[in-house]
C-alpha cells in the first residue's frame, strides 16, 4: 500500500514542532495543511452555540438562537430537522450521518483522518472530497490538566463527540461556549417511574440509569418489565435505543459530565468558559446556567443586534463612529519595537535586544526551511 508521508511534518516532529492541526486529504492520499487555528478569535471572548442532541432541544427557542450573531456548532445528528449548524463534527462512523451534512458547502466540517476514505452516505463520493471538510488527528493520552489541548497538538480523544467539539471550538478561537440540548442524561419513562414507586423505588433526578435499574431489580421488578416500559425520550429526533444500550449511553453521559467537572481549572487557565443553556442538564450542578434568552441577550450586547442596525446615512458619512464618552486613544508601538518593522516577529526563545533576533535564531531559520519542504511520496511496503 502506498501512502503519502509529509517529510516536513516528520522533521517538525523531530524538532519538537507541530504542523498545522487541520488539513485536507485528496483521494490519492496527498495531504494539504490548512491553518484554521484561532480564525474565530477576536478582541473579546468569541461566543459559540454548541448544539447537542438531547430531548430538551426541541423545547427551546431555536429561532432566537438562529437570529443570534454567533456561530452554531452541531455534534453528530444534533439539530436535525430543527436548526442548521455553521460548524459540525462527529466521532461516530460516517454511515450514521446524513448526506446533506457532508455535501452542504455552508457547513464547516471536522472529522477524524480515519474517515477520509469512507463513502459519503447514498453517494459514490469520498468523505475527503466533501466541500469545507477538514481532517483532524486525535490523542488518547491527554489528562484533565491539559484540556483543552494547546497549540497544534492533536484533538482530545476521550471517545466522545461533545469533548471533541469543545476542543475543536477552542482551537478555532471560541472562548465562550453555550451548551444547548446537552442534557447528558436519560430518564426512565413516566410509566416506569410510577411502576417503580409502587415497589417503593423513587427515581432521583439525573441519577445514573443503571443505578435506578439495580434498585428496581432489588425491589423485585423484572428486567423484561423494565424493557417494556423503557425510557423517556432519548433524543430530540426520532431515534430510540434498547434499554441495555440506553443504560450504557447514560453511563457515558454521566462520565462526560464528571470529566468536564474535573477539567474546570484547566479550562479556566486556558480562558475557556462553558455555560449551560440546557434546562435540567447534568452540567448545571457544576457550570453556570443561563436561559436561551439570557445567553442571546448577552451575545447581542457584546456583538450588536443586526436586526436593529440602521442603514440610513451609512454611505454618505465619513466620520469615525466612536462609542460615546470614549477617552482619547492613540496607537503606540511596543517598547523597543523597530520603527520600520510592520509584521509580527516570529516566536523565539533567543535572548537579545529585540532587533532581528528572530531572523538570527538558527532554529527559526530551520523551521522556515522545513515548512517549505514538499511532500514526498514513500512506498511503505517497498523492498530495499
Order of alpha helices (4+ residues) and beta strands (2+ residues): beta-alpha-beta-beta-beta-alpha-beta-beta-alpha-beta-beta-beta-beta-alpha-beta-alpha-alpha-alpha-alpha-alpha-beta-alpha-alpha-alpha-beta
